[in-house]
């Protein structure tokens, strides 16, 4: 044990402690929670600083989904008809929560791709040998990505209010809060994928064959009707995120919320539960994978 | 009781898959020492650095750092060591001050104490007027100084550096050494570094020469050189093997052929020049006599040249 009794924590300078051995452990325990929290916050803040210093990332993360939304809305709008209608929901409106999910997904992806850069540029090494638990490093990264995603999601939600959607104001606020959970789950999922990758190209491949299809089959782009595709959609955790956003947006708007196609979506409680579980599961996986010290941590 | 050793390594073995990177390494580094691991690339020093910095877990053997077990008490070890990696660990998109802030948070420093330390580090490393600059705009030498400032910000008792002078021009290299010696003198920090540069290892208090995963020699640079004995005589000749055989036969000396040159060590080098020149006139193109260098130590211990070892050494 540290019989020299040297303590270093929370701004306490190196100083011999007359008490000897046990003081080291006590000091460490009492300071560790605040210390970890402060480390999480600093890593999260760093993500934001980096984001605003790389403006092109904003264009990629929000520009493309908004463009999709406008173009698909215009192109598919005239032929789009929801089953069991009775409500006049345009494709632009149908596609809105899906676009929101896409913005969250894109930002999540862009911010977790930076793990690969952190590793390659060497920054990650210094975090790996810092006296913080690995979960706090994961949480800092995932929270940073989440906050960025949610901020952009809110911009898009604000846009939705101005272009004549039938969403309610409390609905938009509730969807705004729920997007935090969806974004957290997606960022943590991105973390799991990016952690072991050694190139951003590899991440792009995963994005095309896994993440984008996951989004396409979440009810974001078209509703689940029947057949095998609908089974895949029910099994996709993101389906519950998109359905949750959709249900929340129409909070209090009973004309739309009570229509047949909305009734076919999973219930709100199910959406919330599954999405929370998805977030917890992906975060747990992130911590687990980051906790394994292997030679993969090396440059 | 304060233990005198900053680092105690015993029976350390490390493998990357099948490849043996460290083969039963044992050594001890005193507190307040400037200690260098010298070896060709692939010699095992980077692996040892990674183990000491707790970046990779101990597979077999033991590492004690500042009287703590590096395997079981990694967290406590991490609070007490400063690590400067070979690859820069700064965030280039952040300013110098922001990088220091980020580091402070990871080590649980905040408020007044952090501000004081930051000021102190910026002054000590001549960075005060660059605090607001993005790291990507700094030169290699300045970046290395920021790395040092970062590594020392939390006042570690042990500073570990992996190939610290890589990519630095001679001026910045000299500065680096000045800083390292000052850190040791003023704060009593133990400095442990790896290097593949012979002239750099010469500046350490003690050094361990590593080759093929083993420590082949460990002592002060002076004593290592005197171990080789006297002067090093090196002969250039068109027929090194034959000449070596003749010298062995005629004088009964231990002679080696390294890199196409015949070489051996003698206490009275200059006298040997005359003796060899008369004895083997016509077979010798040139003779050089010099004080032994660390390279000679390396040759004496491993039987081959330092650069050669680097070329055949498997990359880490």
Interface residues (C-beta under 8 A of the other chain):
Chain A: X1 X2 X3 X4 X6 X8 X9 X10 X11 X12 X13 X14 X24 X28 X31 X34 X35 X38 X39 X41 X42 X43 X46 X49 X50 X53 X54 X121 X122 X123 X125 X126 X127 X128 X129 X130 X131 X132 X293 X294 X295 X297 X298 X299
Chain B: X1 X2 X3 X16 X50 X53 X54 X55 X56 X57 X66 X67 X68 X75 X76 X78 X79 X80 X81 X83 X85 X87 X88 X89 X90 X91 X92 X93 X94 X98 X101 X102 X103 X105 X106 X107 X108 X109 X110 X111 X112 X113 X114 X134 X150 X154 X155 X157
